Amino acid sequence: MIPSSLKSQTSVDVVRPLAPRQLKLVRDATQGGQTAGLASASPCANCVMHWACITGAVPSAQQERLDRMVHTWRKVGKGESLFRAGDTFHALYAIRSGSFKTVVSHPNGTSHVTGFQLSGETLGLDGIAADRHTCDAVALEDSTVCSMPFHCVEDLCQDIRPLQRRLHQLMAEEIVRESGLMLLLAGLTAETRVATFLLNLSTRMQDRGYSGSSFTLRMTREEIGSYLGMQLETVSRALSRFQREGWIAVSGKQIGIVKKSALSEL
């Protein structure tokens, strides 16, 4: 059985649901082939991911200062890096659409996936400690991000306490996430790790207004294995067993959660 404490440690913020019109806008903005139309997108206040982004902590009265801080956004094509380990840290990035993986590399040439980030989440926190990034952030699909120069974030934090608290919360969540990952890798069986991963992804998709019972895996089986500390074949065997048991339905990268309770009880 998956410990309840682990479930909370490996999940992201619980965020408020979207209204139906907002849900449609999010889907339209983030589904494949639609990012090209974002070039004329409105400022933060009109962004469909504003509720989930770090900038959501800024009061509407400070909106003008926020718009000046988030002065640019950029496209990152599938497989391209937003930043690489060793790059000078100068900004935080809010994922406007799409998804990313973070990867750390060992001097011996091996690499390890340390996380998967979805729309509304923040990239770049790893660079705060030493003013250099410690990992690569690679787009899993065509994505867009908003750039927030960190010196501007710091200036706003001095005047806007909710933003400061939100930044501290994000950094604390990184610690909790890493602790949860350590428990996941050290204390659970391979099948339980895969089940936990699927349930976590299901919750995160549902939080963003998508179906929590049917979604597309943007990452490969190999990338999932790297994140969970197992071989590609082990991930495939676990998914095959879940499908045989009737707990999930698999069609290529499309995953359907049929019996969530069975996965939770592993």
DRENNU-306926 format. One record per residue (C-alpha): residue number from 1; x, y, z. Coordinates in Angstrom, 2 decimals. Layout:
BEGIN
{n->NUM&px->X&py->Y&pz->Z} $
...
***
This chain:
BEGIN
{n->1&px->0.00&py->0.00&pz->0.00} $
{n->2&px->1.23&py->3.48&pz->-0.83} $
{n->3&px->1.71&py->5.48&pz->2.40} $
{n->4&px->-0.54&py->8.54&pz->2.59} $
{n->5&px->2.46&py->10.65&pz->3.61} $
{n->6&px->4.28&py->9.66&pz->0.41} $
{n->7&px->1.28&py->10.60&pz->-1.70} $
{n->8&px->1.34&py->14.11&pz->-0.32} $
{n->9&px->5.10&py->14.40&pz->-0.63} $
{n->10&px->5.18&py->13.45&pz->-4.28} $
{n->11&px->2.31&py->15.66&pz->-5.37} $
{n->12&px->2.28&py->19.31&pz->-6.31} $
{n->13&px->0.17&py->22.13&pz->-4.89} $
{n->14&px->-3.54&py->21.50&pz->-4.64} $
{n->15&px->-4.98&py->24.29&pz->-6.74} $
{n->16&px->-8.50&py->25.53&pz->-7.29} $
{n->17&px->-10.45&py->24.08&pz->-10.23} $
{n->18&px->-11.09&py->26.13&pz->-13.33} $
{n->19&px->-14.40&py->27.31&pz->-14.63} $
{n->20&px->-15.61&py->25.48&pz->-17.77} $
{n->21&px->-14.66&py->28.36&pz->-20.09} $
{n->22&px->-11.19&py->28.52&pz->-18.53} $
{n->23&px->-10.78&py->24.76&pz->-18.93} $
{n->24&px->-11.42&py->25.07&pz->-22.65} $
{n->25&px->-8.92&py->27.90&pz->-22.92} $
{n->26&px->-6.26&py->25.89&pz->-21.11} $
{n->27&px->-6.78&py->22.91&pz->-23.36} $
{n->28&px->-6.78&py->25.05&pz->-26.49} $
{n->29&px->-3.55&py->26.76&pz->-25.41} $
{n->30&px->-1.65&py->23.68&pz->-24.39} $
{n->31&px->-2.61&py->20.91&pz->-26.80} $
{n->32&px->-0.16&py->20.06&pz->-29.55} $
{n->33&px->0.19&py->22.49&pz->-32.41} $
{n->34&px->-1.45&py->25.40&pz->-30.59} $
{n->35&px->1.57&py->27.14&pz->-29.04} $
{n->36&px->2.25&py->29.14&pz->-32.18} $
{n->37&px->-0.90&py->31.18&pz->-31.52} $
{n->38&px->0.37&py->32.39&pz->-28.14} $
{n->39&px->2.53&py->35.16&pz->-29.55} $
{n->40&px->-0.30&py->37.66&pz->-29.07} $
{n->41&px->-1.22&py->36.40&pz->-25.58} $
{n->42&px->-2.39&py->38.87&pz->-22.96} $
{n->43&px->-0.37&py->39.86&pz->-19.88} $
{n->44&px->-0.32&py->37.82&pz->-16.68} $
{n->45&px->-3.78&py->38.80&pz->-15.50} $
{n->46&px->-5.33&py->37.27&pz->-18.64} $
{n->47&px->-3.13&py->34.17&pz->-18.76} $
{n->48&px->-5.11&py->30.97&pz->-18.30} $
{n->49&px->-2.37&py->29.55&pz->-16.05} $
{n->50&px->-2.18&py->32.61&pz->-13.80} $
{n->51&px->-4.01&py->30.82&pz->-10.98} $
{n->52&px->-1.34&py->28.12&pz->-10.78} $
{n->53&px->1.74&py->30.28&pz->-11.47} $
{n->54&px->3.98&py->31.92&pz->-8.87} $
{n->55&px->2.69&py->35.27&pz->-10.17} $
{n->56&px->-0.77&py->34.36&pz->-8.92} $
{n->57&px->0.43&py->35.51&pz->-5.48} $
{n->58&px->0.72&py->39.12&pz->-6.68} $
{n->59&px->-2.35&py->41.25&pz->-5.79} $
{n->60&px->-4.23&py->42.83&pz->-8.68} $
{n->61&px->-3.25&py->46.27&pz->-7.39} $
{n->62&px->0.38&py->45.41&pz->-8.20} $
{n->63&px->-0.45&py->44.05&pz->-11.66} $
{n->64&px->1.44&py->46.78&pz->-13.49} $
{n->65&px->4.68&py->45.96&pz->-11.64} $
{n->66&px->4.12&py->42.30&pz->-12.36} $
{n->67&px->3.67&py->42.92&pz->-16.08} $
{n->68&px->6.94&py->44.85&pz->-16.12} $
{n->69&px->8.70&py->41.95&pz->-14.40} $
{n->70&px->7.34&py->39.28&pz->-16.75} $
{n->71&px->8.54&py->41.19&pz->-19.76} $
{n->72&px->9.05&py->38.32&pz->-22.16} $
{n->73&px->8.13&py->34.75&pz->-22.91} $
{n->74&px->9.70&py->32.27&pz->-25.26} $
{n->75&px->9.02&py->29.08&pz->-27.14} $
{n->76&px->11.06&py->25.96&pz->-26.39} $
{n->77&px->10.77&py->23.23&pz->-29.00} $
{n->78&px->10.47&py->19.56&pz->-28.11} $
{n->79&px->13.90&py->18.25&pz->-27.09} $
{n->80&px->15.39&py->21.72&pz->-26.68} $
{n->81&px->16.92&py->22.94&pz->-23.41} $
{n->82&px->15.59&py->25.96&pz->-21.56} $
{n->83&px->18.83&py->26.00&pz->-19.58} $
{n->84&px->21.69&py->23.61&pz->-18.91} $
{n->85&px->23.71&py->22.65&pz->-15.86} $
{n->86&px->26.46&py->25.22&pz->-15.37} $
{n->87&px->24.56&py->28.05&pz->-17.03} $
{n->88&px->24.52&py->31.31&pz->-15.10} $
{n->89&px->21.30&py->31.72&pz->-13.15} $
{n->90&px->19.41&py->34.90&pz->-13.90} $
{n->91&px->15.71&py->34.08&pz->-14.04} $
{n->92&px->12.86&py->31.88&pz->-12.91} $
{n->93&px->10.56&py->30.47&pz->-15.58} $
{n->94&px->6.82&py->29.85&pz->-15.34} $
{n->95&px->5.61&py->27.13&pz->-17.71} $
{n->96&px->2.84&py->28.71&pz->-19.73} $
{n->97&px->2.11&py->25.63&pz->-21.84} $
{n->98&px->3.67&py->22.23&pz->-22.40} $
{n->99&px->5.91&py->20.21&pz->-20.09} $
{n->100&px->9.57&py->19.68&pz->-19.18} $
{n->101&px->11.92&py->17.20&pz->-17.56} $
{n->102&px->14.89&py->18.12&pz->-15.37} $
{n->103&px->18.03&py->16.04&pz->-15.76} $
{n->104&px->21.27&py->15.88&pz->-13.77} $
{n->105&px->24.47&py->14.38&pz->-15.22} $
{n->106&px->27.31&py->12.56&pz->-13.50} $
{n->107&px->30.97&py->13.13&pz->-14.49} $
{n->108&px->31.08&py->9.51&pz->-15.69} $
{n->109&px->28.58&py->10.39&pz->-18.42} $
{n->110&px->25.42&py->8.92&pz->-16.92} $
{n->111&px->22.33&py->11.08&pz->-16.45} $
{n->112&px->19.27&py->10.89&pz->-14.23} $
{n->113&px->15.81&py->12.43&pz->-14.60} $
{n->114&px->14.97&py->14.28&pz->-11.39} $
{n->115&px->11.49&py->15.54&pz->-12.19} $
{n->116&px->8.72&py->16.29&pz->-14.65} $
{n->117&px->7.16&py->19.76&pz->-14.66} $
{n->118&px->3.76&py->20.72&pz->-16.05} $
{n->119&px->2.07&py->23.97&pz->-17.05} $
{n->120&px->1.76&py->26.43&pz->-14.20} $
{n->121&px->4.87&py->25.16&pz->-12.42} $
{n->122&px->8.14&py->27.02&pz->-11.96} $
{n->123&px->11.57&py->26.11&pz->-13.35} $
{n->124&px->14.96&py->27.46&pz->-12.33} $
{n->125&px->14.82&py->27.29&pz->-8.53} $
{n->126&px->17.93&py->25.09&pz->-8.59} $
{n->127&px->20.04&py->28.10&pz->-9.61} $
{n->128&px->19.32&py->30.21&pz->-6.53} $
{n->129&px->21.84&py->28.45&pz->-4.28} $
{n->130&px->25.03&py->29.08&pz->-6.26} $
{n->131&px->23.92&py->31.43&pz->-9.07} $
{n->132&px->24.35&py->28.58&pz->-11.54} $
{n->133&px->21.95&py->25.92&pz->-12.70} $
{n->134&px->22.62&py->22.40&pz->-11.47} $
{n->135&px->20.46&py->20.55&pz->-14.01} $
{n->136&px->19.22&py->20.65&pz->-17.58} $
{n->137&px->15.59&py->21.62&pz->-18.23} $
{n->138&px->14.45&py->19.93&pz->-21.46} $
{n->139&px->11.06&py->20.35&pz->-23.16} $
{n->140&px->9.07&py->17.12&pz->-23.50} $
{n->141&px->6.89&py->18.77&pz->-26.14} $
{n->142&px->6.66&py->22.16&pz->-27.84} $
{n->143&px->6.30&py->24.47&pz->-24.85} $
{n->144&px->6.26&py->28.13&pz->-23.84} $
{n->145&px->7.64&py->29.76&pz->-20.69} $
{n->146&px->7.48&py->33.22&pz->-19.15} $
{n->147&px->10.82&py->34.62&pz->-18.00} $
{n->148&px->11.02&py->36.39&pz->-14.64} $
{n->149&px->14.43&py->38.01&pz->-13.94} $
{n->150&px->15.32&py->36.97&pz->-10.42} $
{n->151&px->16.49&py->40.42&pz->-9.32} $
{n->152&px->13.00&py->41.67&pz->-10.20} $
{n->153&px->11.42&py->38.82&pz->-8.23} $
{n->154&px->13.55&py->39.76&pz->-5.22} $
{n->155&px->12.56&py->43.42&pz->-5.51} $
{n->156&px->8.88&py->42.54&pz->-5.66} $
{n->157&px->9.23&py->40.16&pz->-2.71} $
{n->158&px->10.37&py->43.06&pz->-0.53} $
{n->159&px->7.10&py->44.89&pz->-1.14} $
{n->160&px->4.66&py->42.03&pz->-1.73} $
{n->161&px->4.70&py->39.57&pz->1.15} $
{n->162&px->2.35&py->37.04&pz->-0.49} $
{n->163&px->4.85&py->36.69&pz->-3.35} $
{n->164&px->7.68&py->36.22&pz->-0.87} $
{n->165&px->5.70&py->33.52&pz->0.94} $
{n->166&px->4.91&py->31.82&pz->-2.37} $
{n->167&px->8.60&py->31.77&pz->-3.34} $
{n->168&px->9.51&py->30.30&pz->0.05} $
{n->169&px->6.73&py->27.75&pz->-0.40} $
{n->170&px->8.08&py->26.69&pz->-3.78} $
{n->171&px->11.57&py->26.20&pz->-2.36} $
{n->172&px->10.17&py->24.21&pz->0.57} $
{n->173&px->8.18&py->22.04&pz->-1.83} $
{n->174&px->11.41&py->21.18&pz->-3.64} $
{n->175&px->12.80&py->19.83&pz->-0.37} $
{n->176&px->9.62&py->17.85&pz->0.32} $
{n->177&px->9.58&py->16.51&pz->-3.24} $
{n->178&px->13.18&py->15.32&pz->-2.99} $
{n->179&px->12.45&py->13.64&pz->0.35} $
{n->180&px->9.46&py->11.91&pz->-1.19} $
{n->181&px->11.55&py->10.75&pz->-4.14} $
{n->182&px->14.17&py->9.29&pz->-1.81} $
{n->183&px->11.46&py->7.30&pz->-0.02} $
{n->184&px->9.99&py->6.25&pz->-3.35} $
{n->185&px->13.33&py->4.90&pz->-4.56} $
{n->186&px->14.46&py->3.30&pz->-1.32} $
{n->187&px->11.36&py->1.89&pz->0.30} $
{n->188&px->8.92&py->0.73&pz->-2.38} $
{n->189&px->8.76&py->-2.09&pz->-4.90} $
{n->190&px->9.11&py->-1.40&pz->-8.60} $
{n->191&px->5.38&py->-1.85&pz->-9.24} $
{n->192&px->4.46&py->0.44&pz->-6.36} $
{n->193&px->6.81&py->3.11&pz->-7.73} $
{n->194&px->5.12&py->2.99&pz->-11.12} $
{n->195&px->1.65&py->3.05&pz->-9.53} $
{n->196&px->2.62&py->6.03&pz->-7.38} $
{n->197&px->3.94&py->7.85&pz->-10.44} $
{n->198&px->0.70&py->7.29&pz->-12.38} $
{n->199&px->-1.48&py->8.39&pz->-9.47} $
{n->200&px->0.62&py->11.51&pz->-8.93} $
{n->201&px->0.42&py->12.42&pz->-12.61} $
{n->202&px->-3.32&py->11.76&pz->-12.59} $
{n->203&px->-3.80&py->14.19&pz->-9.69} $
{n->204&px->-1.67&py->16.87&pz->-11.30} $
{n->205&px->-3.55&py->16.60&pz->-14.60} $
{n->206&px->-6.89&py->16.80&pz->-12.80} $
{n->207&px->-5.73&py->19.88&pz->-10.86} $
{n->208&px->-5.16&py->21.58&pz->-14.23} $
{n->209&px->-8.65&py->20.87&pz->-15.48} $
{n->210&px->-7.81&py->17.82&pz->-17.57} $
{n->211&px->-9.08&py->14.30&pz->-17.12} $
{n->212&px->-7.40&py->12.48&pz->-14.27} $
{n->213&px->-8.48&py->9.13&pz->-15.69} $
{n->214&px->-7.22&py->9.48&pz->-19.27} $
{n->215&px->-4.08&py->11.36&pz->-20.26} $
{n->216&px->-1.03&py->11.21&pz->-22.50} $
{n->217&px->2.43&py->10.42&pz->-21.17} $
{n->218&px->4.69&py->13.06&pz->-22.69} $
{n->219&px->7.75&py->11.30&pz->-21.29} $
{n->220&px->9.14&py->7.98&pz->-22.57} $
{n->221&px->9.15&py->4.73&pz->-20.61} $
{n->222&px->12.93&py->5.10&pz->-20.38} $
{n->223&px->12.58&py->8.58&pz->-18.84} $
{n->224&px->10.05&py->7.25&pz->-16.34} $
{n->225&px->12.49&py->4.49&pz->-15.44} $
{n->226&px->15.30&py->7.00&pz->-14.96} $
{n->227&px->13.11&py->9.03&pz->-12.62} $
{n->228&px->11.97&py->5.97&pz->-10.66} $
{n->229&px->15.39&py->4.32&pz->-10.52} $
{n->230&px->14.62&py->1.29&pz->-12.66} $
{n->231&px->15.19&py->-0.11&pz->-16.12} $
{n->232&px->12.94&py->0.49&pz->-19.10} $
{n->233&px->11.96&py->-3.17&pz->-19.14} $
{n->234&px->10.84&py->-3.03&pz->-15.51} $
{n->235&px->8.58&py->-0.07&pz->-16.21} $
{n->236&px->7.09&py->-1.88&pz->-19.22} $
{n->237&px->6.48&py->-5.06&pz->-17.18} $
{n->238&px->4.71&py->-3.09&pz->-14.45} $
{n->239&px->2.46&py->-1.33&pz->-16.96} $
{n->240&px->1.73&py->-4.64&pz->-18.70} $
{n->241&px->0.73&py->-6.24&pz->-15.40} $
{n->242&px->-1.53&py->-3.30&pz->-14.51} $
{n->243&px->-3.20&py->-3.66&pz->-17.90} $
{n->244&px->-3.66&py->-7.44&pz->-17.53} $
{n->245&px->-5.27&py->-6.89&pz->-14.15} $
{n->246&px->-7.65&py->-4.37&pz->-15.68} $
{n->247&px->-6.35&py->-1.51&pz->-13.53} $
{n->248&px->-5.25&py->0.65&pz->-16.46} $
{n->249&px->-5.74&py->0.77&pz->-20.22} $
{n->250&px->-2.68&py->1.46&pz->-22.36} $
{n->251&px->-2.67&py->2.56&pz->-25.98} $
{n->252&px->0.75&py->3.81&pz->-27.02} $
{n->253&px->1.38&py->6.84&pz->-24.80} $
{n->254&px->-2.28&py->7.15&pz->-23.84} $
{n->255&px->-3.01&py->5.95&pz->-20.29} $
{n->256&px->-6.47&py->5.29&pz->-18.86} $
{n->257&px->-6.83&py->4.82&pz->-15.11} $
{n->258&px->-9.56&py->2.19&pz->-14.68} $
{n->259&px->-9.18&py->1.15&pz->-11.02} $
{n->260&px->-7.44&py->3.86&pz->-9.04} $
{n->261&px->-8.11&py->2.04&pz->-5.77} $
{n->262&px->-6.16&py->-1.02&pz->-6.95} $
{n->263&px->-3.13&py->1.12&pz->-7.77} $
{n->264&px->-3.38&py->2.86&pz->-4.40} $
{n->265&px->-3.35&py->-0.44&pz->-2.55} $
{n->266&px->-0.07&py->-1.70&pz->-4.03} $
***
